[in-house]
């Protein structure tokens, strides 16, 4: 088991493949922490570098405070090395996000992932104060830029300010605009760029990304790990055909129904996918058919 292996020190534990973990639920809708622990250990054993619990894929918005805290503790224990765990600490207010960052630190996590304030369209001053407050908890903070959902855009210039403030060490880039990678590197060469959407993995890896906060490795960790490592090495002979094969699935990571799609692919791959909590509904039949066909094709090709 992965948790029985001696931990390998990683100076920047937010590098590499950090899987935004889906959360197994029992038939009655409660969290199956035992299944989640096994899933975390399996992902690391399959070649992933760490996990990101309590992200959107982990349905954190639907969890009680105790469930959310226990998910972090379970992930740290199952990973065998807390540095491999990057909990999401998004919340309505900065004080609550800081409390979740402090809980992550107490549990032994190595870093945290933080959205900007998104209850309203925060201006630059509010964004900078928000990140400074959470950074004061003491763990390295990875910013999460998702202007599509949050309506707050962490532009390259704003990221440069957050980095100069000492508030962030990296950014999960989910805008889909791969051109930003080059401006971020020009303005803030010390800021680590992490792939934030599965369907721009190759483009951002070639542009200098040093990590991938990933969804589809929940179902297909080995093929995703092969793809990522070939992409960051610039090995297009390996990366490009694999990327083309996986892309019909990877693009679901950028759709509204990404949780349901990834969980369905997990079911088909023999992993603990299952249902989602309300308000998410199961995929519509035509959506499920598309995901099922794409997943079965990938599995038939020997990718897992």
C-alpha positions in Angstrom: 0.0 0.0 0.0 1.2 3.5 -0.7 0.9 4.6 2.9 3.4 1.9 3.9 6.1 3.4 1.7 8.7 5.7 3.0 7.7 9.3 2.1 9.9 11.0 -0.5 10.7 14.6 0.3 9.5 17.1 -2.2 10.7 20.7 -1.8 7.6 22.0 -3.6 4.9 19.4 -2.9 2.4 21.2 -5.1 4.4 20.1 -8.2 3.4 17.1 -10.2 0.1 15.4 -10.6 -2.2 16.5 -7.7 -5.5 14.7 -8.2 -8.6 16.7 -7.3 -10.3 13.8 -5.7 -13.9 12.7 -6.2 -15.6 11.7 -3.0 -17.3 8.3 -2.6 -20.7 8.4 -1.1 -22.7 5.5 0.4 -26.2 4.7 -0.8 -27.7 6.9 1.9 -25.6 9.9 0.7 -23.1 9.8 3.6 -19.4 10.0 3.0 -17.6 6.7 2.7 -14.4 7.6 4.3 -13.0 4.1 4.1 -13.5 4.0 0.4 -12.0 7.5 0.1 -8.9 6.4 2.0 -8.4 3.4 -0.3 -8.9 5.7 -3.3 -6.3 8.2 -2.2 -3.7 5.4 -1.5 -4.5 3.8 -4.8 -3.9 7.0 -6.7 -0.5 7.5 -5.2 0.4 3.9 -5.8 -0.6 4.3 -9.5 1.9 7.2 -9.9 0.1 10.4 -8.9 2.1 12.7 -6.7 -0.7 13.8 -4.3 -4.3 14.7 -3.8 -6.5 17.8 -3.5 -9.5 17.0 -1.2 -12.4 19.4 -0.8 -12.3 20.9 -4.3 -15.3 21.3 -6.5 -14.9 17.7 -7.7 -15.0 16.6 -4.1 -18.4 18.4 -3.7 -17.1 20.4 -0.8 -20.0 22.9 -1.0 -22.4 20.1 0.1 -20.3 18.9 3.1 -20.9 19.6 6.7 -18.0 21.1 8.6 -17.2 17.8 10.3 -17.4 15.9 7.0 -15.1 18.4 5.4 -12.6 18.3 8.2 -12.6 14.5 8.3 -12.0 14.3 4.5 -8.7 16.2 5.1 -7.7 14.0 7.9 -8.5 10.9 5.9 -6.5 12.1 2.9 -3.4 12.9 5.0 -3.5 9.5 6.7 -4.1 7.6 3.5 -1.4 9.5 1.6 1.2 8.5 4.2 2.8 12.0 3.8 0.9 15.1 4.5 2.9 17.1 2.1 1.1 15.2 -0.7 -2.2 16.7 0.4 -3.4 20.1 -0.8 -6.9 20.8 0.7 -9.2 23.2 -0.9 -10.0 26.0 1.6 -12.6 28.0 -0.4 -15.3 29.6 1.8 -17.8 32.5 1.8 -15.5 34.7 3.8 -11.7 35.2 4.4 -11.9 34.3 8.0 -13.6 31.0 7.3 -11.0 30.2 4.6 -8.3 30.9 7.1 -9.9 28.6 9.6 -9.9 25.8 7.0 -6.3 26.5 6.2 -5.5 26.3 9.9 -7.4 23.0 10.0 -5.3 21.7 7.1 -2.1 22.7 8.8 -3.2 20.9 12.0 -4.0 17.8 10.0 -0.5 17.8 8.5 -1.3 19.0 4.9 1.5 20.5 2.9 -0.3 23.3 1.0 -3.8 24.7 0.3 -5.8 25.6 -2.7 -7.7 28.9 -2.5 -10.3 30.6 -4.7 -10.6 34.4 -4.6 -13.6 35.9 -2.9 -16.6 34.9 -5.1 -19.7 35.9 -3.2 -19.4 39.1 -5.1 -17.1 40.5 -7.8 -14.2 41.4 -5.5 -11.8 44.2 -6.6 -8.0 43.9 -6.4 -7.8 45.3 -2.8 -10.3 42.7 -1.6 -8.5 39.9 -3.4 -5.1 40.8 -2.1 -6.5 41.1 1.5 -8.2 37.7 1.1 -5.1 35.9 0.1 -2.9 37.6 2.7 -5.4 36.5 5.4 -5.3 32.9 4.4 -1.5 32.9 3.9 -1.1 34.0 7.5 -2.2 30.5 8.5 1.3 29.4 7.5 0.8 26.9 4.7 1.9 27.6 1.1 -1.1 28.9 -0.8 -1.9 27.9 -4.4 -4.3 30.4 -6.0 -7.1 29.1 -8.1 -8.1 31.2 -11.0 -11.6 30.2 -12.3 -13.1 33.4 -13.7 -15.8 31.4 -15.6 -17.5 30.4 -12.3 -16.3 33.0 -9.8 -16.5 36.1 -12.0 -13.3 37.2 -10.3 -10.3 37.0 -12.7 -6.8 36.6 -11.3 -5.1 38.2 -14.2 -1.3 37.9 -14.7 -0.9 41.3 -13.3 -2.9 40.6 -10.2 -1.1 37.3 -9.7 2.2 39.2 -9.8 0.9 41.4 -7.0 -0.2 38.4 -4.9 3.2 36.8 -5.4 5.0 40.1 -4.5 2.8 40.3 -1.3 4.1 36.8 -0.3 0.6 35.4 -0.4 0.9 32.7 -3.0 3.4 30.2 -4.4 1.6 29.0 -7.5 -1.6 29.3 -9.5 -4.0 26.7 -10.8 -4.9 28.3 -14.1 -8.5 27.4 -15.3 -9.3 30.3 -17.5 -8.6 28.2 -20.6 -6.5 31.0 -22.1 -3.1 29.3 -22.6 -1.6 32.6 -23.7 -1.6 33.7 -20.1 1.2 31.2 -19.3 3.7 33.3 -21.1 2.6 36.6 -19.5 2.7 35.0 -16.0 6.2 33.8 -16.6 7.3 37.2 -17.9 5.8 39.1 -15.0 6.4 36.6 -12.2 9.1 34.0 -13.1 9.1 32.7 -9.5 5.4 31.8 -9.6 4.7 28.2 -10.3 2.1 27.5 -13.1 -0.2 24.5 -12.5 -2.5 23.1 -15.2 -6.1 23.8 -13.9 -8.2 22.2 -16.6 -7.6 18.7 -18.0 -8.3 19.7 -21.6 -5.5 22.2 -21.9 -2.9 19.9 -20.2 -0.6 19.6 -23.2 -0.7 23.3 -24.1 0.1 24.5 -20.6 2.7 21.7 -20.0 4.6 22.8 -23.1 4.3 26.4 -21.9 6.1 25.6 -18.7 3.6 24.3 -16.2 5.2 22.3 -13.3 2.1 20.6 -12.0 -1.4 19.5 -12.8 -4.4 19.7 -10.5 -6.2 17.0 -12.3 -9.7 15.4 -12.5 -9.5 12.5 -14.9 -6.7 10.6 -13.1 -9.5 9.6 -10.6 -10.5 7.1 -13.3 -7.4 6.7 -15.5 -4.3 7.5 -13.4 -1.7 5.5 -15.3 -2.5 6.9 -18.8 -2.9 10.4 -17.3 0.5 10.1 -15.6 2.1 8.9 -18.8 0.6 11.8 -20.6 1.6 14.4 -18.1 5.2 13.3 -17.8 5.6 13.1 -21.6 4.1 16.5 -21.9 6.3 18.3 -19.4 9.3 16.5 -21.0 8.3 17.8 -24.4 8.0 14.2 -25.7 5.4 14.8 -28.3 5.8 11.4 -29.9 4.3 10.0 -26.7 2.1 12.9 -25.5 0.3 13.9 -28.6 -1.4 10.6 -29.7 -2.3 9.9 -26.1 -3.7 13.4 -25.6 -5.8 13.0 -28.7 -7.1 9.7 -27.4 -8.0 11.0 -24.0 -9.3 14.4 -25.0 -12.9 13.4 -25.6 -12.9 12.7 -21.8 -10.6 15.4 -20.6 -12.8 18.1 -22.0 -15.6 17.1 -19.6 -13.4 18.6 -16.9 -14.4 22.0 -18.2 -18.1 21.3 -18.4 -20.7 22.0 -15.8 -21.4 18.3 -15.3 -17.7 17.4 -14.7 -18.3 15.7 -11.4 -21.0 13.4 -12.7 -18.9 12.7 -15.9 -15.7 11.8 -14.0 -17.7 9.7 -11.5 -19.3 7.8 -14.3 -15.9 7.1 -15.9 -14.7 5.9 -12.5 -17.6 3.5 -12.3 -16.7 2.1 -15.7 -13.0 1.8 -14.7 -13.9 -0.1 -11.5 -13.3 2.8 -9.2 -15.6 4.2 -6.5 -17.5 6.8 -8.5 -21.2 6.5 -7.7 -23.7 9.2 -7.1 -23.4 12.9 -6.4 -25.1 14.9 -3.8 -28.0 17.3 -4.6 -28.3 19.8 -6.2 -26.3 17.8 -8.8 -28.5 15.4 -10.8 -27.2 12.4 -12.7 -26.1 13.0 -16.3 -28.9 13.2 -18.9 -29.1 10.0 -20.8 -27.5 11.5 -23.9 -24.7 12.9 -21.9 -24.1 9.6 -20.1 -24.0 7.8 -23.4 -21.3 10.1 -24.7 -19.2 9.7 -21.5 -19.7 5.9 -21.5 -18.7 5.5 -25.1 -15.6 7.6 -24.7 -14.6 5.8 -21.5 -15.1 2.4 -23.0 -13.1 3.3 -26.0 -10.2 4.5 -23.9 -10.3 1.4 -21.7 -10.5 -0.9 -24.8 -7.3 0.8 -26.1 -5.6 -0.3 -22.9 -5.5 3.1 -21.1 -6.3 3.1 -17.4 
